[in-house]
């Protein structure tokens, strides 16, 4: 789906809200609302020069909204992309006499052209840093060995391995890309590195090919090739072949994988690997909105195993996930469980406990920050010690809760306040303009409101006594905060027709006589009204439709 307006951008001219009509409004509904506002704002109805000037501005704004929404092509663009879609670069070349589908396709084509122009500026860097920690001395040590050693009372924790890798992409053309990658590794004092260059070409919409060259002191020179091809709409295949040159000679290898969509959420994989470590692997992966399940089985030399994993996805803002897996084979058995959670806009933190025979107990901590990954595998013990399992499970949880409360939440709160303040500063001129328009609209409404009130009083109809729009403080824990509301009694009374007031689901800040008094904060509309001589009251959240009068809004006499 193509992008619409950014989340943090204020749309001061919501045409649907300005005309107070549904997004599905018919031409008759649009015309009726337009005529009513024209009667209210028409410049010829005002003799005062200042009021006449203000009425002309508002009349032009209403006319602009009606022109866009009454034209099917313009309305289709506005519905999908907002006002930006009407003024987008290159949009003037589009023939206006097209269907909404054709308009959308043309807009997306222009978007792709702009993406291609920006393609040359992208490098898409990706990196990973892995630091292995040996902490077995915490749980499995011989006390007598440290009795005469200075400082021997403290467990010895050391970094025994490290791996750093980085890659960047260099788009050559719209179909050719060069990928440069390198890595450095060290383990117990021995290390090495390698560098690779891959040239990838997209041959068609169904496939691409890649040639890879590599060199290093760990595996020697490398020459490889990889091919991807869509066989059908539900099936694809990849093939990878390579030649590794070393002092022992040339070692060829080949890997082929066939994948097929079994249903909307399930994929099946079949993989063959030939070389120094030959194997055949089959797996089924089911991924839904709330869960991820994997079952895999491999037969090969030297590793044969069976693995099953399950991940549950919570539907919360932090995208919390809990997972567990079991893997058994010739090497032994490993059980893993853990969780991950989004801790900021671009960061995801996860922790996994691994318990196995004969591997022992390990704690793996991973932090994904944008396109960078930081991985810390901590080996706690070579044996299955309950104390190691307990501390590996409880320790990260307690540490995370402490950091969340003391560091992350205050930082995120401060960041949101800072972003909100920047947002307010950048939109200050727009809000000032909208406020002036609202105040002008209220002045122009006075005469119409007087006549509406006289009519409603004569029939014991709907009278708006008080109405406020903005941020209300109702939580006792937030009494120190100041309410930010504006009086919208006159604009709401002006919308009353035949003893009824109907507001659509559009944002209320776009209604005639309204503006946003608290940018970026939650808002609602509070109305105190009288109907048939009885008091009523309602609090309507932003973005929800409102229809009054209603029996449920009635205030009891005692209250």
N, C-alpha and C positions, 0 to 999 in steps of 0.2 A: 504494500500500500504506500502510495506516495505521501510525503510529509505534508501536513497542513501547517497552520501557524505554530510557532514555537510555544512551549508551555508557559514561558515567562514573559510572553509578549502580550500587552494589553490591547484588546480590540475595542477601541473607543467608539466605533461605529458599527455595532451589531445591528444589522438591518432588520432582522426578525424581531429583536427586542424593541428597536425604535418604533416599529409599526405595531408591536404587541400582537403578533400573529404566530401561529405554529410553523415549524419548519416544513410541515406538510400542507401548508395553507393553500387553498385553491385561488384561482384568479379572482373569483368573486369576493373572497375574504380579504385579499390584498387590496382590491379596489375599494371595498367598504371602509377599511381602516385608513387608507390613503385619503379618501374624500373627507373623512371626519377630521383628520389632522390638518388638511388643507383649509378647512373652514376655521380651524382654531388659529393657524399661523399665517393665514393669507395677509400680505402686507396692506392691502386696500382696506382692511377692517380696522386699521389703527391710524389715528390722525397725529399722534405725538411722533415727532421725527425719530427720537431715540427708539421708541417701541417699534416703529415702522422698520427701522434698520435691523433690529434684533429679529423681528418676525420674518424679514426677508432671508436672513441667514438660516433660520430654522426651517423655513419653507423650502429652501434649496436643498437642505440636508435630507428632508423627508422625500422630496422629489427624486433625489439621487438614489435613495434606498428603493423607492418604488420602481424606478427605471431598471435597476439591476434585477430585482426579484420578479418583475413582470415579464422579463425576456427569458425564455427557456434556456437559451445558450449561456447567457451571463449568469443566470441563477445556478446552472449546473457547475460552472467554474467556481462561483462563490461558495456553494455547498461543500465542494471538495477541498478547495485551497484558501478560502477566505478572500479578503480584499487583495492580498498579495498575488493571488492567481490572476486577478484582473489587470495587474500592472507588471507581470513578470517579464524579465528580459526575453526579447524575441517573440513575445506573445502576439505582437501586432501582426505577425505574418499569418496567423491562423484565420482561416475563413470562418466567419461567424455563423454561417448557415450550415451547421453540422449538428449531429446528434450528441447528447452528453457522452456517449461512449467514445465517439470519434474525438471529441474535445479532450477527454481524459488521455487517450492514446497520444494525441499531439503534444499535450503538456508533458507527459512522461518522456516523449522523444526529446523535447527541449531540455528536460532535466538530464537525460543521458548525455547530451552534447556538452552541457556544462561540466558534468562529471568527467568526461573525457579530457576536457581542457585542463581540469585540475589534476588529472592523472599523473602528469609529469612531476608534480610537486610532492607526491606521496612516496614514502619509503617503507611504511608499515613495519617499524622495528619490533622485534620480539626477542625476549631474553629470558634466561632462567639462571638462578643461582641456587645451588644445592650444597648444603653444609652438613656433613655427617658427624654426629657427636657420639662418642663412646662414654656412656655413663654407667657401665656395669659395676663400677666400684661403689656406687651408691647402695646397691642391694646385695652384691656378692663379693665380699672381701674377707681376707684373713687378717683378723685384728693383731695376731702375734707378729705379723711381718712389719708392723708399723710402730711397735712399742719403742724401739730405739732410734727411729728416724725422725729428725726434726720436722715438725709440721705433719707428722704422720697421722694425726688425729682427724684430718680433713680428707674426705673422699677425693679421689683424683678423677677429674673429668677432662677429656681431651677431644680435640677435633682430629679425626683420623682420615677423613676424606673430604674432597671439595670438587665441585664441578661447576663450570661457568660456560654458558653458551649464549650466542647472540646471532641474530640474522636480520638482514634488511632486504627490501625489495626495490628494484630499480625498473620501473616500467619503461620499455624501449619504444613500443608502439601500443596501439589499443589491443593487440592480440599477443604481443611478445613481452615477457617479463624475465629479468635476471634476478636471481636470488643468491646473495652472498652470505654465507654462514661460517661460523667458527666456534671452536670449543677448547677449553683447557680443563684437564682433570688431574687430580693427585690423590693417591691412596697410600697411606703409611709411608710417606716419604718418596714414593715413586710416582712420576707423573708424565704427562705428554699432552699433545694437542693435535688438532687437525683443522683444515680449512677446506671449504667446499664451495663450488660455483655451479649453480643449476640454471639452465636456460629453458624456459617454458613457453610453449606456443599453444594458443587456443586455435585448433584447426576448424572447429565448427561448433554449433550449439550442442552437439552430441558428444564432443570429446576434446581432449588435449593431450599433448605429449611433452616429455621433459628429458633433457640430457644433462647428466651430472658428472662433474670432474672434481676429484678430491686428492688431497695430499696430507700426510701427517707422519708423526714418528711412532704412532701406536698401531696403525693398520696398513701403512704404506700407501702408495698411489691407488686411486679408485677411478673406475670408469663405469658409469651406470646409465640406464635408460628406464623411463617409467611411462606407461600409457594408461589413459583412462578413456572408457568408451561406454556410452549409453546404448544397450542393446535394444531395449524396449522402454516404454514409458515407466515400467515398474522394475526394470532389471538393468544392472550395469556391471562392468568387469574392469579390474585393474591388473596390470602385469608389470613386474619390476625385475630387471636383470642387471647383474653387476659383475665386474671382474676386479678382484683384489690382488694387487701385485706385492710380493714380499720376497724376502731372501729364501723362503721355502718354495717359491714358485707362484703360479697363478691359481687363485682359488675362485672358481665361478660360483654364482648363487642365483637362484630364481624364485620369485614368489608370485603367485597368482591368486586373486580373490574374486569370487563371484557373489554378488549381493542381489537380493530381490525383496521387494515390498510384499509382505504376506497379507497385510491389511493396512489401514490408514495409519496405525501407530506401531506396527511391528515390522522389523527387518530381519531377514535371515542371511547369514554369511557362511560361505564355504571357502576355506583357504588351504592352498598347498604351498609348502616351502621345501625347496631342494637345495642342498649344499652340505656344508660341514655339519649343520644341525637340521636334518630333514624332519618334517612333521606334517600332519594334516589336522586342521582345526575347523570346527563347526560351532556356530553360536547363533543364538536368537536374542534379539534386543527389542524390548517393548518400552516405548517412551510415551507417556501421557502427561496431561497437565498436572497431575498429582503424584505420579510415581514413575520410577524407572527400574526395569527388571532385565537382568542379563543371565543367560545360561550358556555356558561354553564347555566344550570337551575337546581335548587334544590328544592325539596319538603321535609320538615321535621319539627321536633320539636327540638328547638324552632325557627329555622331559615329556612325561605324559601325565595329564591331570584332568580333573573335572571341577568346574567352578560355578557358583551360583551367587548372585548379589541382588539386593533390593534396596531401593532408595525411595523415601517418602518425601514429597515436597509440600511444605506448608504454604497455604495461600495467604501470606502476610507480606507486609511491605519490605521486610528484611530478607525475603526469599530463603527462609530457613529450610535446611534439608538434613534428614537423618538417614544413615545408611548402615548396612551390614552385609557381610559376605563370608562365604566359606569356600576354601579351595583345598582339594586333597589330590595327592598324586604320589609318584615314586619318591619325591623329595620330602614328603611328610604332609602335615596338615596345618593350615593357617586359617584362623578366624579373625576377621577384622570388623570393627564397628566404629562409628564416628559421626560427626556432624559438621556442617559448614553454614556460614551465615554472612550476609552482606553487612559490612560495618560502616561503609560510606558509599558515596555515589559510584566510585570506581574500584572499590576494594572488597574482596571476599576472603574471609578467614575460615580455615577448616582444620580440624584435628581428627586423627584416626589412630586407634589403638590396635596393634597387631599382636596376636597371641598364637604361637605356633610351636610345633614339635618337628625338628629340633631347633628351630630358629630362636625360640625364647620370646621375650616381650619387648616391643618397640613402640615408641610414640612418634607419630609423623605429623608435623605441623606445616601447613601450606598457606601462603598468603599470595593471592592474585591481585596485583595492582595494575589496572589497565592491561597492557600487553606484556607486563613483566611478572614472572613467577619466582617466589622465594620459597624454597623447600628445605625443611630441617628434619631429617630422620634421626631420632635419638634412640640408640640401642640401650635398653635398661638392664637386661639380664639374659643370659643364655639358657636359663632354666625357667620353668613355670612356677614363679613365686607369687602367691596371692598378694603380698604387699606391693610388688611391682605393678600388678594389674590394677590394684586399688588406687595407688597414687597416680598412675598413668591416666586413669579415668577421671578421678576427682580433681587432681591438681590443675589441669587445663581449664576445667569448668569454673573452679573458684577464681583462678587467675583472670579468666575472661570476664566474669561478672564484676570483679574489682576494677579492671581496666575500663569496662563498659560504663560503670557508674562514675569513676573518677576522671577518666580521660576522654573516652569516645563521645559520650552524651554531651558533656560541656563543649567539646570541640564542634560537634555537629550543630548544637544549638547556636553557638557563636557564629558559625559559618552561615547558617540560615538567616540569622539576624543581619549579618553583613551583606549577604546577597539581597535580602529584602530592602535594606537601606539603599543599596546601589540601584535596585529596581525603582524605588520611590524617587530617587534623584533623577534617574533617566526619564521617568514618566511624569515629572513634576509639571512640565509645560503642558502636556496633554491633559492632565487632570485639571489644571487651572482653566484650560479652554473648555473642558467638559463642565466644570463647575459654573463658569460664566454662562454657558448655554443653558444649563439647568435653571439658574436664577432668572435668566431672560424668559425661559419657557413658563416659569411660575408666574411672572408678571403678566404674560400674555394670557394665562389661563384664568385670571381673577374673574373677569366678566362671565365667562362660560361656567365657571364653578358656581357663581352666585345664582345663575339661572337653574343649574342642575339641582342645587340645594333647595331652591324654592319649589321645584317640581317634585322632588322626593319628599319634602315635608308635607306637601299637600296630599300625598297618597300614603303617608306613614311608611315610606320606603327606606332606602339604604343611605345613611348619613355617616361619612367617615369623620369621627371625632378627633382622633389622633393617629398618626402613622409615623413610624421611624424606620430607617433603613441603615444598616451597618453592623458593627460588632457590638454585641451585648455581653456583659460579664455576669454570668449566672452561677459560676462555680465559686464556692466560698474560699477555696484555696487560691483564687486569682483575684481577690477583692482589691489587691494593690494596683491592678491594671485599670486603665481608664476606658470607659465605653466610648466608642467612636461612631456616632450615629448622626444622621441628618433628618430633618423634618420633611416628610413627603406627603403630608396630609392633602395639600392642594392637588398635586399630580394624580393621586389615587382617586380623589373625588371627581376629577375631570374625566377619568376612565369609566365612571359608573354610567351604565345605560340600562334603562328599564329595571331599576332596582337590583342590578347584578354587576359584579366586578369579576372579570376573568383575566388572569395573567397566565401567559404561556410558560413553558419550561425554559425559555431563553433567560440569559443573565439579566437580572433586574436593574443593574447599573446602566443599561442602555435604554431604559424606558424614558419617555419624555418627562423632563423635570427631575430626573435622577442623575447621580454621578457616584463614583466610587470614593467613599470617605476613608477607606483603610485598605490600600493596595496590598494584595498578597495575603490578606487575612480572611478568615471565615466570616461570612456575612449572613444576615437574615433580615426578614421584614416583619415588624410587629405592628399589628393593626388593632385599634380599638374603634368599634363601630356600633351604630344603633340601627336596629331593624324592627319594625312594628312596635316601636317604643321600648324595646328590650336591648340591654347592653350585650355586646359580643366582643370576644377577643381571640386573636390567633397569632401564632408565631410561625412564619413560613421560612424554611431554609433557602439559601440561594440555589437557583437552578431547578427548583421544584415548582410545578404549576400550582396556582391558587385560584379557588373559586369561592366567592362569598355572595350571599349569606349561607351559612350552614347551621343546622341545629346543634352540632357538636361544639360550635364556638360560643354557645350561649353561656353567660355568666350568671350563676345563681344569685338570688337576691341577697342572701346572707353574705356571700363573698364580696 
